Amino acid sequence: MAISAAIFTALRASPEHVAWLEGVITFVGRQDNLAVRQAAMIALAFNVFVVLVAIMSIMLTVPKGGPRKT
């Protein structure tokens, strides 16, 4: 949570926008908050990445079988 908040804060404070993101998504509407919208998208993408890593680590480390009968 702290890392995604730091990413958002760092990118939001930057007066320049993320240039490569403009080629991927067309922003419609107000353009004065473009840095905030881009910072939020990148921070949320980082959160999705962390969730995917967590799912993969759970799938690789938790045994698949049920309880063992003795």
VOTI-138015 format. One line per field, with one value per atom (N, C-alpha, C): z, y, x; residue in three letters; atom name. Coordinates in pm, 1 decimal. Layout:
# VOTI-138015
Z <- (Z, ...)
Y <- (Y, ...)
X <- (X, ...)
rest <- (ALA, ...)
atom <- (CA, ...)
# end
This chain:
# VOTI-138015
Z <- (0.0, 0.0, 0.0, 80.6, 88.4, -42.2, -108.7, -235.2, -342.1, -350.8, -451.6, -418.9, -291.4, -253.4, -288.5, -271.7, -308.1, -458.9, -534.7, -680.8, -722.8, -665.1, -699.0, -663.5, -544.4, -500.1, -585.9, -620.7, -701.4, -842.1, -902.2, -1038.9, -1042.9, -939.1, -935.5, -920.1, -842.9, -818.3, -938.4, -1030.1, -1148.1, -1242.7, -1284.6, -1377.5, -1517.0, -1550.7, -1681.0, -1670.7, -1777.2, -1777.8, -1833.7, -1819.0, -1869.3, -2018.9, -2099.3, -2243.9, -2307.4, -2263.9, -2328.2, -2299.8, -2191.6, -2158.8, -2252.9, -2310.4, -2405.4, -2531.3, -2570.8, -2688.8, -2665.1, -2539.4, -2505.4, -2480.9, -2410.7, -2371.7, -2415.2, -2472.6, -2509.0, -2394.9, -2343.8, -2232.0, -2284.4, -2237.5, -2279.7, -2159.1, -2183.8, -2074.8, -2030.9, -1904.0, -1849.4, -1864.0, -1901.0, -1920.1, -1809.7, -1717.0, -1611.3, -1502.1, -1494.9, -1394.8, -1458.4, -1569.0, -1642.9, -1563.1, -1491.7, -1412.6, -1301.4, -1240.9, -1133.4, -1189.5, -1303.1, -1362.7, -1405.9, -1465.2, -1505.9, -1385.4, -1281.3, -1160.1, -1096.1, -1093.8, -1036.4, -1119.1, -1251.0, -1335.9, -1315.3, -1303.9, -1286.1, -1146.6, -1044.5, -909.1, -900.8, -965.8, -967.3, -1047.3, -1153.9, -1230.3, -1144.1, -1062.2, -969.5, -869.5, -820.4, -727.2, -793.4, -917.7, -990.0, -1005.6, -1034.8, -1045.2, -913.2, -801.9, -670.9, -641.8, -678.3, -657.3, -740.3, -864.5, -948.8, -893.4, -841.6, -780.1, -656.5, -577.1, -458.1, -496.1, -598.5, -643.2, -692.0, -768.4, -818.2, -703.0, -603.9, -492.9, -410.5, -397.4, -326.7, -404.6, -535.1, -616.8, -614.2, -601.3, -603.3, -466.8, -359.6, -227.6, -145.2, -168.9, -90.1, -154.0, -75.6, -132.3, -185.0, -291.5, -354.6, -291.8, -228.9, -171.9, -48.4, -16.4, 103.9, 225.6, 336.2, 457.2, 440.9, 494.6, 483.9, 584.1, 536.7, 625.6, 682.2, 812.0, 873.3, 921.5)
Y <- (-118.4, 0.0, 124.8, 121.3, 238.4, 262.5, 154.0, 170.5, 229.6, 182.3, 237.8, 383.3, 416.4, 556.5, 643.4, 589.2, 664.4, 684.3, 581.5, 595.0, 701.5, 697.1, 795.7, 936.6, 953.6, 1086.5, 1140.8, 1055.3, 1100.5, 1140.3, 1060.4, 1092.1, 1207.3, 1220.9, 1329.7, 1464.0, 1467.0, 1592.3, 1638.3, 1547.9, 1582.4, 1669.3, 1781.8, 1867.2, 1806.7, 1717.4, 1652.1, 1526.6, 1492.3, 1372.8, 1255.9, 1139.0, 1018.2, 1008.5, 1025.3, 1036.6, 905.1, 791.8, 665.4, 623.9, 674.8, 638.2, 704.2, 818.5, 884.7, 802.4, 725.1, 642.1, 520.9, 482.9, 366.0, 403.0, 513.1, 553.7, 697.6, 723.4, 858.5, 918.8, 1028.7, 1094.2, 1195.3, 1182.8, 1270.3, 1352.3, 1472.4, 1556.4, 1657.0, 1692.4, 1792.0, 1745.7, 1836.9, 1803.5, 1861.5, 1938.8, 1998.5, 1897.0, 1786.1, 1684.1, 1558.9, 1575.0, 1462.5, 1389.9, 1464.7, 1401.7, 1315.4, 1360.3, 1282.9, 1154.8, 1164.6, 1045.6, 944.8, 991.3, 900.8, 838.3, 916.5, 863.0, 756.5, 778.3, 679.8, 551.9, 563.9, 444.9, 362.0, 426.8, 353.3, 291.1, 363.5, 307.1, 187.1, 194.4, 80.3, -36.7, -8.5, -115.3, -184.9, -108.4, -169.2, -258.2, -214.4, -297.1, -427.6, -422.3, -543.6, -636.9, -581.0, -661.1, -731.6, -660.6, -719.9, -832.1, -812.7, -916.8, -1040.3, -1021.5, -1135.2, -1209.9, -1137.2, -1202.0, -1279.8, -1224.3, -1294.0, -1421.5, -1415.4, -1534.1, -1641.8, -1600.5, -1697.5, -1760.9, -1681.6, -1738.5, -1833.9, -1803.2, -1894.4, -2024.3, -2013.8, -2133.8, -2222.4, -2161.8, -2238.8, -2294.6, -2234.6, -2275.6, -2353.5, -2336.2, -2406.9, -2543.2, -2650.1, -2783.5, -2796.0, -2874.7, -2887.7, -2993.2, -3090.6, -3199.5, -3157.4, -3236.9, -3214.5, -3264.7, -3274.3, -3325.3, -3472.0, -3509.0, -3646.4, -3736.1, -3851.1, -3950.9, -4040.3, -4058.7, -4142.8, -4273.6)
X <- (82.2, 0.0, 86.6, 190.5, 277.8, 352.4, 390.3, 463.0, 371.9, 247.9, 156.8, 121.7, 111.4, 87.5, 208.0, 327.1, 447.4, 456.3, 420.5, 418.9, 319.6, 199.2, 96.7, 142.5, 197.8, 240.1, 352.9, 447.8, 560.7, 516.9, 430.6, 387.5, 287.9, 207.5, 109.8, 178.3, 287.3, 357.7, 438.7, 465.1, 543.9, 461.7, 515.8, 440.4, 427.1, 518.1, 511.3, 426.3, 361.5, 279.2, 359.4, 305.0, 370.6, 341.3, 444.0, 424.7, 379.4, 433.6, 399.2, 256.0, 197.0, 59.7, -40.6, -2.5, -92.1, -112.9, -13.7, -27.8, -115.8, -133.7, -212.8, -358.4, -381.3, -516.8, -539.5, -654.3, -691.6, -772.1, -724.8, -792.1, -892.5, -1014.7, -1123.5, -1166.8, -1209.1, -1258.7, -1154.3, -1162.5, -1070.5, -926.0, -840.8, -700.1, -612.1, -670.8, -589.6, -553.6, -624.9, -594.3, -532.7, -468.2, -412.1, -303.6, -220.7, -114.1, -172.8, -280.6, -343.8, -404.9, -470.6, -531.6, -426.5, -318.3, -212.7, -143.7, -120.8, -57.5, -145.5, -274.9, -366.2, -367.4, -364.0, -363.8, -237.6, -124.8, 0.6, 6.9, -40.5, -42.3, -136.6, -251.6, -343.2, -286.2, -214.8, -149.9, -44.1, 27.1, 123.2, 50.3, -65.8, -143.1, -187.4, -229.7, -269.6, -149.8, -33.5, 88.2, 119.4, 106.3, 133.0, 33.1, -92.4, -193.4, -159.4, -118.1, -81.6, 39.2, 136.8, 253.2, 210.3, 118.9, 70.3, -4.4, -87.6, -160.7, -64.2, 35.6, 133.2, 211.4, 248.8, 325.0, 238.3, 110.1, 19.3, 3.5, -13.0, -29.4, 94.6, 210.7, 334.5, 373.4, 326.4, 373.7, 271.5, 143.2, 41.2, 15.5, 20.8, -4.4, -146.9, -163.5, -294.4, -382.1, -325.1, -402.9, -481.4, -580.7, -659.8, -584.2, -654.6, -589.0, -550.4, -437.8, -389.2, -460.4, -498.3, -560.5, -451.2, -452.0, -349.0, -406.2)
rest <- (MET, MET, MET, ALA, ALA, ALA, ILE, ILE, ILE, SER, SER, SER, ALA, ALA, ALA, ALA, ALA, ALA, ILE, ILE, ILE, PHE, PHE, PHE, THR, THR, THR, ALA, ALA, ALA, LEU, LEU, LEU, ARG, ARG, ARG, ALA, ALA, ALA, SER, SER, SER, PRO, PRO, PRO, GLU, GLU, GLU, HIS, HIS, HIS, VAL, VAL, VAL, ALA, ALA, ALA, TRP, TRP, TRP, LEU, LEU, LEU, GLU, GLU, GLU, GLY, GLY, GLY, VAL, VAL, VAL, ILE, ILE, ILE, THR, THR, THR, PHE, PHE, PHE, VAL, VAL, VAL, GLY, GLY, GLY, ARG, ARG, ARG, GLN, GLN, GLN, ASP, ASP, ASP, ASN, ASN, ASN, LEU, LEU, LEU, ALA, ALA, ALA, VAL, VAL, VAL, ARG, ARG, ARG, GLN, GLN, GLN, ALA, ALA, ALA, ALA, ALA, ALA, MET, MET, MET, ILE, ILE, ILE, ALA, ALA, ALA, LEU, LEU, LEU, ALA, ALA, ALA, PHE, PHE, PHE, ASN, ASN, ASN, VAL, VAL, VAL, PHE, PHE, PHE, VAL, VAL, VAL, VAL, VAL, VAL, LEU, LEU, LEU, VAL, VAL, VAL, ALA, ALA, ALA, ILE, ILE, ILE, MET, MET, MET, SER, SER, SER, ILE, ILE, ILE, MET, MET, MET, LEU, LEU, LEU, THR, THR, THR, VAL, VAL, VAL, PRO, PRO, PRO, LYS, LYS, LYS, GLY, GLY, GLY, GLY, GLY, GLY, PRO, PRO, PRO, ARG, ARG, ARG, LYS, LYS, LYS, THR, THR, THR)
atom <- (N, CA, C, N, CA, C, N, CA, C, N, CA, C, N, CA, C, N, CA, C, N, CA, C, N, CA, C, N, CA, C, N, CA, C, N, CA, C, N, CA, C, N, CA, C, N, CA, C, N, CA, C, N, CA, C, N, CA, C, N, CA, C, N, CA, C, N, CA, C, N, CA, C, N, CA, C, N, CA, C, N, CA, C, N, CA, C, N, CA, C, N, CA, C, N, CA, C, N, CA, C, N, CA, C, N, CA, C, N, CA, C, N, CA, C, N, CA, C, N, CA, C, N, CA, C, N, CA, C, N, CA, C, N, CA, C, N, CA, C, N, CA, C, N, CA, C, N, CA, C, N, CA, C, N, CA, C, N, CA, C, N, CA, C, N, CA, C, N, CA, C, N, CA, C, N, CA, C, N, CA, C, N, CA, C, N, CA, C, N, CA, C, N, CA, C, N, CA, C, N, CA, C, N, CA, C, N, CA, C, N, CA, C, N, CA, C, N, CA, C, N, CA, C, N, CA, C, N, CA, C, N, CA, C, N, CA, C, N, CA, C, N, CA, C)
# end
